Amino acid sequence: MSLEIGSEFHWDPAVLIDEERGGLPGWLPARRSLFATGCGAISELLRLLAPSGRLHVPSYFCTGVAEALSGQMPIAWYRHLPDGRGPRWETLRPATGDVVLAQNLFGREDGAPWDAWMREHPGITVIEDHSHDPFSEWACASTAAYAVASLRKTLPLPDGGLLWSPRGLDLPEPRGPESTGAQTKLAAMLLKAAWLRGRPIPRERFRDLQQQGEHELLGCAGPACAVTVAALPLLDVAGLRTADARNARELAAVLSSRTSAFDVLFGPFRVQLQCASPQVRDALIGHLARHGIYAPVHWRQDRSRWWSGDEEAADLAARMLTLPVDHRCGPGDVRRIAEVVCAFVPAGVA
C-alpha cells in the first residue's frame, strides 16, 4: 500500500503512452490554448472579450478564482450546490454584456440543461469549467462558446489550463513567460516520486516545494511549462479514467454499506463526504491525515472576507471533503481509506 494517499501528484512515467493511444477520442481539442492555470486562461479570455457587464459565478465554487476574476469585472452569484439538482435557473439572471461561468461540479453534472439554457439565451456568452472532469461526454460534446479545464488537479502534471472554443471562436494566447511555480511543482513531483520509492528525502522538503509552487502559480496567465505541453498528448487518459472510476465506485459502495455517519456523494471519479457539522468535518480531516490520507476541501468560504453570500453553499462547503481515491490507489489503498473512515467516531458520540 502507498506511504500516503492523496496530496499532490508525483511524477510517474507509467501514465505516459504513445501519442496515437494517449487520450480519449475527441478529448484534446485540435485548436486550443494551453495556459499555466485555468484562472489565467479565463482571465485572458475576459480580456479578449472585454465584456461590459458582470461575470455570473456558481455559489459553490473556488472563491480564490472568483476573487481573482473580480478584479476584471463585477461578480454576480447564482445558486449551484453539490446536491445533484444542478443550477437554480431562477437565480441566474444575466443581462446583455454579461458572461456566465458554468461548471461540471465534481464531474457529476449533465450538460443537457445548459445546452437548453444556451439555446434560450443566444446572446449570453457561456464559459464552461470542466476542471473536475476534462474527459466527460459533456466536455467532448460541448456547445458552449468557450470551455476551460484546470488540469493539474486531476492529472499528474505540474500546471496546465486548457482553453478551447467548441464553436470555433478566436482564443487568446498566454501572456508573459512560463511560471516559476511550474518548475517548483515539477521539482516537488520528482522528489515525491523518489520518496515513494524509499529514498531518504524528508517529506517536508517536497511539501514545502509543492506549497511554494502553488503560491507562485496562482492566477498565472503565462503558457504551460514545457513538461506539461510535451506530456499532455501522451497521457493514458483512458487508463487514468478507468482507474479513477473503479476506485470511486468501490469506495462509495463500501462506505454506503458500512457507515451511516456521513452522506456519501458519489460521482464518476470522486467520492465526497458530507458531515454533520464543520467541527466533525475538520476532525475527520485530522483523523485521516494521522493515517497518511490527505483529503482536500472544495472549497472553504470565509464569511469574514470573500465569499458567495449564499449561506447554504457556505454551510455545505464547511461540512464536505473529498476522499483522494484517484488512479494512484490500488485495492489495498481503497480498503485502507474505507477502514480509516469507518473507524472515525466524532467527539461526543459513544
C-alpha positions as YAML, in Angstrom:
chain: A
units: angstrom
residues:
- id: 1
  name: MET
  ca: [0.00, 0.00, 0.00]
- id: 2
  name: SER
  ca: [1.06, 3.62, -0.50]
- id: 3
  name: LEU
  ca: [3.11, 5.56, 2.03]
- id: 4
  name: GLU
  ca: [0.47, 8.26, 1.74]
- id: 5
  name: ILE
  ca: [-2.83, 8.62, -0.08]
- id: 6
  name: GLY
  ca: [-3.77, 11.87, -1.73]
- id: 7
  name: SER
  ca: [-1.89, 15.15, -1.51]
- id: 8
  name: GLU
  ca: [-0.11, 16.43, -4.63]
- id: 9
  name: PHE
  ca: [0.72, 14.17, -7.55]
- id: 10
  name: HIS
  ca: [4.20, 12.74, -8.01]
- id: 11
  name: TRP
  ca: [5.90, 12.40, -11.38]
- id: 12
  name: ASP
  ca: [5.04, 8.99, -12.80]
- id: 13
  name: PRO
  ca: [6.30, 7.99, -16.29]
- id: 14
  name: ALA
  ca: [3.98, 4.96, -16.14]
- id: 15
  name: VAL
  ca: [1.00, 7.17, -17.05]
- id: 16
  name: LEU
  ca: [2.54, 8.02, -20.44]
- id: 17
  name: ILE
  ca: [1.88, 6.01, -23.58]
- id: 18
  name: ASP
  ca: [2.43, 6.58, -27.28]
- id: 19
  name: GLU
  ca: [0.68, 9.62, -28.74]
- id: 20
  name: GLU
  ca: [-1.66, 7.66, -31.01]
- id: 21
  name: ARG
  ca: [-3.25, 5.97, -27.99]
- id: 22
  name: GLY
  ca: [-2.83, 8.79, -25.46]
- id: 23
  name: GLY
  ca: [-6.14, 10.39, -24.64]
- id: 24
  name: LEU
  ca: [-9.76, 9.68, -25.43]
- id: 25
  name: PRO
  ca: [-11.01, 10.35, -28.98]
- id: 26
  name: GLY
  ca: [-12.12, 13.95, -29.29]
- id: 27
  name: TRP
  ca: [-10.92, 14.95, -25.83]
- id: 28
  name: LEU
  ca: [-7.89, 17.10, -26.61]
- id: 29
  name: PRO
  ca: [-9.16, 19.80, -28.98]
- id: 30
  name: ALA
  ca: [-7.05, 20.27, -32.09]
- id: 31
  name: ARG
  ca: [-7.37, 24.05, -31.71]
- id: 32
  name: ARG
  ca: [-6.60, 25.09, -28.18]
- id: 33
  name: SER
  ca: [-4.64, 27.46, -25.96]
- id: 34
  name: LEU
  ca: [-2.67, 25.99, -23.09]
- id: 35
  name: PHE
  ca: [-2.07, 28.28, -20.13]
- id: 36
  name: ALA
  ca: [-0.32, 27.72, -16.83]
- id: 37
  name: THR
  ca: [-3.63, 27.86, -14.94]
- id: 38
  name: GLY
  ca: [-7.35, 27.72, -15.62]
- id: 39
  name: CYS
  ca: [-7.81, 31.03, -13.81]
- id: 40
  name: GLY
  ca: [-5.24, 32.65, -16.07]
- id: 41
  name: ALA
  ca: [-6.99, 31.21, -19.13]
- id: 42
  name: ILE
  ca: [-10.33, 32.69, -18.06]
- id: 43
  name: SER
  ca: [-8.66, 36.00, -17.23]
- id: 44
  name: GLU
  ca: [-7.12, 36.31, -20.69]
- id: 45
  name: LEU
  ca: [-10.38, 35.25, -22.32]
- id: 46
  name: LEU
  ca: [-12.23, 38.03, -20.48]
- id: 47
  name: ARG
  ca: [-9.52, 40.44, -21.57]
- id: 48
  name: LEU
  ca: [-10.13, 39.39, -25.19]
- id: 49
  name: LEU
  ca: [-13.93, 39.57, -24.91]
- id: 50
  name: ALA
  ca: [-13.91, 42.87, -22.99]
- id: 51
  name: PRO
  ca: [-17.47, 42.32, -21.70]
- id: 52
  name: SER
  ca: [-19.37, 45.32, -20.37]
- id: 53
  name: GLY
  ca: [-21.41, 43.60, -17.68]
- id: 54
  name: ARG
  ca: [-20.97, 41.09, -14.88]
- id: 55
  name: LEU
  ca: [-19.47, 37.62, -14.56]
- id: 56
  name: HIS
  ca: [-22.03, 35.16, -13.15]
- id: 57
  name: VAL
  ca: [-20.34, 32.51, -11.00]
- id: 58
  name: PRO
  ca: [-21.85, 29.45, -9.25]
- id: 59
  name: SER
  ca: [-22.13, 29.91, -5.49]
- id: 60
  name: TYR
  ca: [-20.35, 26.60, -4.77]
- id: 61
  name: PHE
  ca: [-17.08, 27.40, -6.50]
- id: 62
  name: CYS
  ca: [-13.42, 28.15, -5.84]
- id: 63
  name: THR
  ca: [-13.60, 31.50, -4.10]
- id: 64
  name: GLY
  ca: [-9.93, 32.22, -4.82]
- id: 65
  name: VAL
  ca: [-10.57, 32.07, -8.56]
- id: 66
  name: ALA
  ca: [-13.73, 34.16, -8.27]
- id: 67
  name: GLU
  ca: [-11.91, 36.77, -6.20]
- id: 68
  name: ALA
  ca: [-9.07, 36.95, -8.73]
- id: 69
  name: LEU
  ca: [-11.51, 37.42, -11.61]
- id: 70
  name: SER
  ca: [-13.43, 40.09, -9.69]
- id: 71
  name: GLY
  ca: [-10.53, 42.42, -10.43]
- id: 72
  name: GLN
  ca: [-11.58, 42.39, -14.09]
- id: 73
  name: MET
  ca: [-15.35, 42.57, -13.85]
- id: 74
  name: PRO
  ca: [-18.05, 42.56, -11.16]
- id: 75
  name: ILE
  ca: [-19.12, 39.16, -9.86]
- id: 76
  name: ALA
  ca: [-22.75, 38.05, -9.59]
- id: 77
  name: TRP
  ca: [-23.54, 34.74, -7.90]
- id: 78
  name: TYR
  ca: [-26.15, 32.20, -8.89]
- id: 79
  name: ARG
  ca: [-27.02, 29.15, -6.81]
- id: 80
  name: HIS
  ca: [-25.46, 25.84, -7.77]
- id: 81
  name: LEU
  ca: [-24.95, 23.37, -4.95]
- id: 82
  name: PRO
  ca: [-23.43, 19.86, -4.80]
- id: 83
  name: ASP
  ca: [-26.82, 18.30, -4.23]
- id: 84
  name: GLY
  ca: [-27.39, 16.84, -7.69]
- id: 85
  name: ARG
  ca: [-30.10, 19.35, -8.57]
- id: 86
  name: GLY
  ca: [-27.92, 21.46, -10.84]
- id: 87
  name: PRO
  ca: [-28.14, 25.24, -11.19]
- id: 88
  name: ARG
  ca: [-31.17, 27.04, -9.80]
- id: 89
  name: TRP
  ca: [-32.07, 28.78, -13.00]
- id: 90
  name: GLU
  ca: [-34.28, 31.32, -11.27]
- id: 91
  name: THR
  ca: [-31.15, 32.74, -9.59]
- id: 92
  name: LEU
  ca: [-29.29, 33.18, -12.89]
- id: 93
  name: ARG
  ca: [-30.42, 36.48, -14.41]
- id: 94
  name: PRO
  ca: [-27.79, 37.74, -16.87]
- id: 95
  name: ALA
  ca: [-28.20, 40.87, -18.96]
- id: 96
  name: THR
  ca: [-26.71, 41.86, -22.30]
- id: 97
  name: GLY
  ca: [-22.95, 42.20, -21.95]
- id: 98
  name: ASP
  ca: [-22.72, 39.63, -19.14]
- id: 99
  name: VAL
  ca: [-20.73, 36.40, -19.11]
- id: 100
  name: VAL
  ca: [-21.80, 33.18, -17.36]
- id: 101
  name: LEU
  ca: [-19.38, 30.66, -15.90]
- id: 102
  name: ALA
  ca: [-20.91, 27.17, -15.79]
- id: 103
  name: GLN
  ca: [-19.28, 24.19, -14.11]
- id: 104
  name: ASN
  ca: [-19.46, 20.42, -14.13]
- id: 105
  name: LEU
  ca: [-19.30, 20.25, -10.33]
- id: 106
  name: PHE
  ca: [-17.40, 17.15, -9.16]
- id: 107
  name: GLY
  ca: [-17.91, 15.71, -12.66]
- id: 108
  name: ARG
  ca: [-21.48, 14.72, -11.79]
- id: 109
  name: GLU
  ca: [-23.44, 17.19, -13.89]
- id: 110
  name: ASP
  ca: [-25.41, 16.66, -17.08]
- id: 111
  name: GLY
  ca: [-24.71, 19.16, -19.85]
- id: 112
  name: ALA
  ca: [-28.18, 18.92, -21.42]
- id: 113
  name: PRO
  ca: [-29.79, 21.57, -19.17]
- id: 114
  name: TRP
  ca: [-27.01, 24.01, -20.01]
- id: 115
  name: ASP
  ca: [-27.43, 23.28, -23.71]
- id: 116
  name: ALA
  ca: [-31.11, 24.12, -23.40]
- id: 117
  name: TRP
  ca: [-30.37, 27.28, -21.42]
- id: 118
  name: MET
  ca: [-27.87, 28.49, -24.02]
- id: 119
  name: ARG
  ca: [-30.39, 27.94, -26.81]
- id: 120
  name: GLU
  ca: [-32.85, 30.11, -24.89]
- id: 121
  name: HIS
  ca: [-30.20, 32.81, -24.26]
- id: 122
  name: PRO
  ca: [-28.19, 33.02, -27.50]
- id: 123
  name: GLY
  ca: [-26.86, 36.49, -26.71]
- id: 124
  name: ILE
  ca: [-25.12, 35.44, -23.47]
- id: 125
  name: THR
  ca: [-21.54, 34.15, -23.57]
- id: 126
  name: VAL
  ca: [-21.09, 30.96, -21.53]
- id: 127
  name: ILE
  ca: [-17.72, 29.61, -20.39]
- id: 128
  name: GLU
  ca: [-17.92, 26.01, -19.18]
- id: 129
  name: ASP
  ca: [-15.50, 24.87, -16.47]
- id: 130
  name: HIS
  ca: [-14.68, 21.17, -16.90]
- id: 131
  name: SER
  ca: [-11.82, 21.03, -14.38]
- id: 132
  name: HIS
  ca: [-13.38, 18.17, -12.38]
- id: 133
  name: ASP
  ca: [-13.72, 16.00, -15.49]
- id: 134
  name: PRO
  ca: [-11.99, 17.21, -18.65]
- id: 135
  name: PHE
  ca: [-12.83, 13.82, -20.24]
- id: 136
  name: SER
  ca: [-16.62, 13.85, -19.84]
- id: 137
  name: GLU
  ca: [-19.14, 13.39, -22.62]
- id: 138
  name: TRP
  ca: [-20.34, 16.89, -21.81]
- id: 139
  name: ALA
  ca: [-16.84, 18.35, -22.32]
- id: 140
  name: CYS
  ca: [-16.29, 16.44, -25.56]
- id: 141
  name: ALA
  ca: [-19.70, 17.39, -26.98]
- id: 142
  name: SER
  ca: [-19.90, 20.92, -25.56]
- id: 143
  name: THR
  ca: [-21.88, 23.54, -27.45]
- id: 144
  name: ALA
  ca: [-20.67, 26.49, -25.37]
- id: 145
  name: ALA
  ca: [-18.81, 29.46, -26.74]
- id: 146
  name: TYR
  ca: [-15.78, 28.54, -24.61]
- id: 147
  name: ALA
  ca: [-14.64, 25.79, -22.29]
- id: 148
  name: VAL
  ca: [-11.78, 25.58, -19.81]
- id: 149
  name: ALA
  ca: [-10.20, 22.93, -17.63]
- id: 150
  name: SER
  ca: [-7.58, 23.35, -14.92]
- id: 151
  name: LEU
  ca: [-5.54, 20.20, -15.45]
- id: 152
  name: ARG
  ca: [-3.15, 19.84, -12.51]
- id: 153
  name: LYS
  ca: [-5.88, 18.95, -10.02]
- id: 154
  name: THR
  ca: [-6.94, 15.78, -11.87]
- id: 155
  name: LEU
  ca: [-3.87, 14.94, -13.97]
- id: 156
  name: PRO
  ca: [-0.28, 14.28, -12.83]
- id: 157
  name: LEU
  ca: [1.07, 17.46, -14.42]
- id: 158
  name: PRO
  ca: [2.84, 20.42, -12.80]
- id: 159
  name: ASP
  ca: [0.49, 23.01, -14.31]
- id: 160
  name: GLY
  ca: [-1.94, 23.48, -17.17]
- id: 161
  name: GLY
  ca: [-5.08, 25.44, -18.00]
- id: 162
  name: LEU
  ca: [-6.71, 24.17, -21.20]
- id: 163
  name: LEU
  ca: [-8.92, 26.64, -23.10]
- id: 164
  name: TRP
  ca: [-10.88, 25.83, -26.24]
- id: 165
  name: SER
  ca: [-13.93, 27.03, -28.16]
- id: 166
  name: PRO
  ca: [-16.46, 24.33, -29.12]
- id: 167
  name: ARG
  ca: [-17.89, 26.89, -31.57]
- id: 168
  name: GLY
  ca: [-14.54, 27.62, -33.19]
- id: 169
  name: LEU
  ca: [-14.25, 31.19, -31.88]
- id: 170
  name: ASP
  ca: [-10.99, 33.07, -31.53]
- id: 171
  name: LEU
  ca: [-8.90, 32.26, -28.48]
- id: 172
  name: PRO
  ca: [-6.45, 34.37, -26.51]
- id: 173
  name: GLU
  ca: [-2.82, 33.36, -26.26]
- id: 174
  name: PRO
  ca: [-0.89, 33.07, -22.98]
- id: 175
  name: ARG
  ca: [0.76, 36.28, -21.83]
- id: 176
  name: GLY
  ca: [4.24, 36.51, -20.38]
- id: 177
  name: PRO
  ca: [6.75, 33.77, -19.53]
- id: 178
  name: GLU
  ca: [6.24, 30.34, -18.01]
- id: 179
  name: SER
  ca: [5.55, 30.43, -14.28]
- id: 180
  name: THR
  ca: [8.40, 29.64, -11.93]
- id: 181
  name: GLY
  ca: [5.72, 27.85, -9.93]
- id: 182
  name: ALA
  ca: [5.50, 25.09, -12.54]
- id: 183
  name: GLN
  ca: [9.22, 24.40, -12.22]
- id: 184
  name: THR
  ca: [8.90, 24.36, -8.44]
- id: 185
  name: LYS
  ca: [5.94, 21.99, -8.65]
- id: 186
  name: LEU
  ca: [7.87, 19.70, -11.00]
- id: 187
  name: ALA
  ca: [10.78, 19.60, -8.56]
- id: 188
  name: ALA
  ca: [8.31, 18.62, -5.83]
- id: 189
  name: MET
  ca: [6.80, 15.89, -8.04]
- id: 190
  name: LEU
  ca: [10.24, 14.41, -8.76]
- id: 191
  name: LEU
  ca: [11.27, 14.45, -5.09]
- id: 192
  name: LYS
  ca: [7.98, 12.89, -4.05]
- id: 193
  name: ALA
  ca: [8.47, 10.12, -6.62]
- id: 194
  name: ALA
  ca: [11.86, 9.37, -5.09]
- id: 195
  name: TRP
  ca: [10.39, 9.46, -1.57]
- id: 196
  name: LEU
  ca: [7.68, 6.99, -2.57]
- id: 197
  name: ARG
  ca: [10.43, 4.67, -3.78]
- id: 198
  name: GLY
  ca: [12.06, 4.75, -0.35]
- id: 199
  name: ARG
  ca: [14.75, 7.35, -0.87]
- id: 200
  name: PRO
  ca: [15.75, 9.24, 2.31]
- id: 201
  name: ILE
  ca: [14.04, 12.52, 1.44]
- id: 202
  name: PRO
  ca: [12.17, 14.36, 4.21]
- id: 203
  name: ARG
  ca: [8.50, 14.69, 3.35]
- id: 204
  name: GLU
  ca: [8.64, 18.35, 4.37]
- id: 205
  name: ARG
  ca: [11.13, 19.00, 1.56]
- id: 206
  name: PHE
  ca: [8.71, 18.28, -1.27]
- id: 207
  name: ARG
  ca: [5.67, 19.53, 0.65]
- id: 208
  name: ASP
  ca: [7.31, 22.95, 1.02]
- id: 209
  name: LEU
  ca: [8.08, 22.97, -2.70]
- id: 210
  name: GLN
  ca: [4.50, 21.96, -3.54]
- id: 211
  name: GLN
  ca: [3.06, 24.80, -1.49]
- id: 212
  name: GLN
  ca: [5.57, 27.30, -2.83]
- id: 213
  name: GLY
  ca: [4.80, 26.24, -6.39]
- id: 214
  name: GLU
  ca: [1.05, 26.58, -5.88]
- id: 215
  name: HIS
  ca: [1.54, 30.08, -4.47]
- id: 216
  name: GLU
  ca: [3.68, 31.09, -7.45]
- id: 217
  name: LEU
  ca: [1.19, 29.63, -9.94]
- id: 218
  name: LEU
  ca: [-1.90, 31.39, -8.61]
- id: 219
  name: GLY
  ca: [-3.73, 33.09, -11.45]
- id: 220
  name: CYS
  ca: [-0.78, 32.83, -13.84]
- id: 221
  name: ALA
  ca: [-1.78, 33.72, -17.42]
- id: 222
  name: GLY
  ca: [1.53, 32.59, -18.90]
- id: 223
  name: PRO
  ca: [1.98, 29.46, -21.00]
- id: 224
  name: ALA
  ca: [2.04, 25.95, -19.58]
- id: 225
  name: CYS
  ca: [5.53, 24.67, -18.90]
- id: 226
  name: ALA
  ca: [7.40, 22.55, -21.43]
- id: 227
  name: VAL
  ca: [6.80, 19.35, -19.46]
- id: 228
  name: THR
  ca: [3.03, 19.83, -19.48]
- id: 229
  name: VAL
  ca: [2.99, 20.70, -23.18]
- id: 230
  name: ALA
  ca: [5.02, 17.60, -24.04]
- id: 231
  name: ALA
  ca: [3.30, 15.16, -21.67]
- id: 232
  name: LEU
  ca: [-0.34, 16.14, -22.14]
- id: 233
  name: PRO
  ca: [-0.88, 14.36, -25.50]
- id: 234
  name: LEU
  ca: [0.91, 11.28, -24.15]
- id: 235
  name: LEU
  ca: [-1.18, 10.74, -21.03]
- id: 236
  name: ASP
  ca: [-3.02, 7.45, -20.78]
- id: 237
  name: VAL
  ca: [-6.30, 9.26, -20.32]
- id: 238
  name: ALA
  ca: [-8.43, 6.15, -20.78]
- id: 239
  name: GLY
  ca: [-6.38, 4.21, -18.24]
- id: 240
  name: LEU
  ca: [-6.47, 7.03, -15.67]
- id: 241
  name: ARG
  ca: [-10.21, 7.44, -16.16]
- id: 242
  name: THR
  ca: [-10.86, 3.72, -15.75]
- id: 243
  name: ALA
  ca: [-8.80, 3.51, -12.55]
- id: 244
  name: ASP
  ca: [-10.43, 6.62, -11.07]
- id: 245
  name: ALA
  ca: [-13.93, 5.34, -11.79]
- id: 246
  name: ARG
  ca: [-13.25, 1.87, -10.43]
- id: 247
  name: ASN
  ca: [-11.75, 3.16, -7.19]
- id: 248
  name: ALA
  ca: [-14.51, 5.71, -6.60]
- id: 249
  name: ARG
  ca: [-17.23, 3.16, -7.28]
- id: 250
  name: GLU
  ca: [-15.70, 0.56, -4.94]
- id: 251
  name: LEU
  ca: [-15.07, 3.04, -2.12]
- id: 252
  name: ALA
  ca: [-18.55, 4.54, -2.34]
- id: 253
  name: ALA
  ca: [-20.11, 1.06, -2.23]
- id: 254
  name: VAL
  ca: [-18.15, 0.08, 0.90]
- id: 255
  name: LEU
  ca: [-18.83, 3.31, 2.75]
- id: 256
  name: SER
  ca: [-22.53, 3.31, 1.89]
- id: 257
  name: SER
  ca: [-22.89, -0.20, 3.32]
- id: 258
  name: ARG
  ca: [-20.69, 0.21, 6.41]
- id: 259
  name: THR
  ca: [-21.27, 3.68, 7.84]
- id: 260
  name: SER
  ca: [-24.21, 6.00, 8.32]
- id: 261
  name: ALA
  ca: [-22.16, 8.76, 9.95]
- id: 262
  name: PHE
  ca: [-21.85, 10.66, 6.66]
- id: 263
  name: ASP
  ca: [-23.76, 11.27, 3.49]
- id: 264
  name: VAL
  ca: [-21.70, 9.64, 0.75]
- id: 265
  name: LEU
  ca: [-21.83, 11.55, -2.54]
- id: 266
  name: PHE
  ca: [-20.56, 9.53, -5.46]
- id: 267
  name: GLY
  ca: [-19.68, 10.77, -8.92]
- id: 268
  name: PRO
  ca: [-17.95, 9.08, -11.84]
- id: 269
  name: PHE
  ca: [-14.47, 9.65, -10.41]
- id: 270
  name: ARG
  ca: [-14.74, 11.22, -6.96]
- id: 271
  name: VAL
  ca: [-16.26, 10.49, -3.58]
- id: 272
  name: GLN
  ca: [-17.34, 13.30, -1.27]
- id: 273
  name: LEU
  ca: [-18.46, 13.00, 2.35]
- id: 274
  name: GLN
  ca: [-20.96, 15.42, 3.81]
- id: 275
  name: CYS
  ca: [-20.51, 15.67, 7.57]
- id: 276
  name: ALA
  ca: [-22.98, 16.75, 10.23]
- id: 277
  name: SER
  ca: [-21.05, 19.89, 11.15]
- id: 278
  name: PRO
  ca: [-17.88, 21.83, 10.32]
- id: 279
  name: GLN
  ca: [-16.34, 20.53, 13.54]
- id: 280
  name: VAL
  ca: [-16.94, 16.92, 12.53]
- id: 281
  name: ARG
  ca: [-15.54, 17.60, 9.05]
- id: 282
  name: ASP
  ca: [-12.36, 19.17, 10.40]
- id: 283
  name: ALA
  ca: [-11.93, 16.39, 12.95]
- id: 284
  name: LEU
  ca: [-12.29, 13.81, 10.18]
- id: 285
  name: ILE
  ca: [-9.67, 15.62, 8.09]
- id: 286
  name: GLY
  ca: [-7.27, 15.41, 11.03]
- id: 287
  name: HIS
  ca: [-8.12, 11.75, 11.63]
- id: 288
  name: LEU
  ca: [-7.41, 10.89, 8.01]
- id: 289
  name: ALA
  ca: [-4.15, 12.86, 7.99]
- id: 290
  name: ARG
  ca: [-2.89, 10.98, 11.05]
- id: 291
  name: HIS
  ca: [-3.28, 7.83, 8.97]
- id: 292
  name: GLY
  ca: [-1.49, 9.27, 5.95]
- id: 293
  name: ILE
  ca: [-4.64, 10.12, 3.98]
- id: 294
  name: TYR
  ca: [-4.88, 13.72, 2.82]
- id: 295
  name: ALA
  ca: [-8.39, 14.81, 1.89]
- id: 296
  name: PRO
  ca: [-8.88, 18.12, 0.06]
- id: 297
  name: VAL
  ca: [-11.72, 20.53, 0.70]
- id: 298
  name: HIS
  ca: [-13.66, 22.07, -2.20]
- id: 299
  name: TRP
  ca: [-13.88, 24.95, -1.24]
- id: 300
  name: ARG
  ca: [-13.74, 26.89, 2.01]
- id: 301
  name: GLN
  ca: [-15.85, 30.05, 2.12]
- id: 302
  name: ASP
  ca: [-14.75, 32.56, 4.73]
- id: 303
  name: ARG
  ca: [-17.75, 34.73, 5.56]
- id: 304
  name: SER
  ca: [-15.45, 37.35, 7.08]
- id: 305
  name: ARG
  ca: [-13.82, 38.16, 3.73]
- id: 306
  name: TRP
  ca: [-14.57, 36.97, 0.17]
- id: 307
  name: TRP
  ca: [-17.46, 34.54, -0.22]
- id: 308
  name: SER
  ca: [-20.52, 33.87, -2.33]
- id: 309
  name: GLY
  ca: [-23.13, 35.30, 0.02]
- id: 310
  name: ASP
  ca: [-25.05, 32.01, -0.33]
- id: 311
  name: GLU
  ca: [-25.48, 30.68, 3.21]
- id: 312
  name: GLU
  ca: [-26.40, 27.20, 2.03]
- id: 313
  name: ALA
  ca: [-23.35, 26.99, -0.22]
- id: 314
  name: ALA
  ca: [-21.06, 28.20, 2.57]
- id: 315
  name: ASP
  ca: [-22.61, 25.73, 5.02]
- id: 316
  name: LEU
  ca: [-22.07, 22.81, 2.64]
- id: 317
  name: ALA
  ca: [-18.52, 23.95, 1.90]
- id: 318
  name: ALA
  ca: [-17.83, 23.87, 5.65]
- id: 319
  name: ARG
  ca: [-19.14, 20.30, 6.01]
- id: 320
  name: MET
  ca: [-17.76, 18.50, 2.95]
- id: 321
  name: LEU
  ca: [-14.48, 16.90, 1.98]
- id: 322
  name: THR
  ca: [-13.25, 14.88, -0.98]
- id: 323
  name: LEU
  ca: [-11.68, 11.48, -0.45]
- id: 324
  name: PRO
  ca: [-8.49, 11.13, -2.54]
- id: 325
  name: VAL
  ca: [-9.32, 7.88, -4.31]
- id: 326
  name: ASP
  ca: [-7.73, 8.56, -7.71]
- id: 327
  name: HIS
  ca: [-5.69, 6.41, -10.10]
- id: 328
  name: ARG
  ca: [-2.77, 6.20, -7.65]
- id: 329
  name: CYS
  ca: [-4.79, 3.99, -5.31]
- id: 330
  name: GLY
  ca: [-4.63, 0.22, -5.51]
- id: 331
  name: PRO
  ca: [-7.17, -2.17, -3.91]
- id: 332
  name: GLY
  ca: [-5.27, -2.04, -0.62]
- id: 333
  name: ASP
  ca: [-5.42, 1.76, -0.56]
- id: 334
  name: VAL
  ca: [-9.18, 1.73, -1.22]
- id: 335
  name: ARG
  ca: [-9.64, -0.69, 1.70]
- id: 336
  name: ARG
  ca: [-7.41, 1.45, 3.89]
- id: 337
  name: ILE
  ca: [-9.42, 4.61, 3.19]
- id: 338
  name: ALA
  ca: [-12.66, 2.76, 3.94]
- id: 339
  name: GLU
  ca: [-11.33, 1.30, 7.19]
- id: 340
  name: VAL
  ca: [-9.97, 4.62, 8.44]
- id: 341
  name: VAL
  ca: [-13.19, 6.47, 7.60]
- id: 342
  name: CYS
  ca: [-15.36, 3.80, 9.23]
- id: 343
  name: ALA
  ca: [-13.18, 3.83, 12.35]
- id: 344
  name: PHE
  ca: [-13.75, 7.55, 12.88]
- id: 345
  name: VAL
  ca: [-16.01, 8.40, 15.80]
- id: 346
  name: PRO
  ca: [-16.95, 12.10, 16.16]
- id: 347
  name: ALA
  ca: [-16.30, 13.64, 19.56]
- id: 348
  name: GLY
  ca: [-19.23, 13.18, 21.92]
- id: 349
  name: VAL
  ca: [-20.51, 10.10, 20.10]
- id: 350
  name: ALA
  ca: [-20.26, 6.91, 22.13]
...
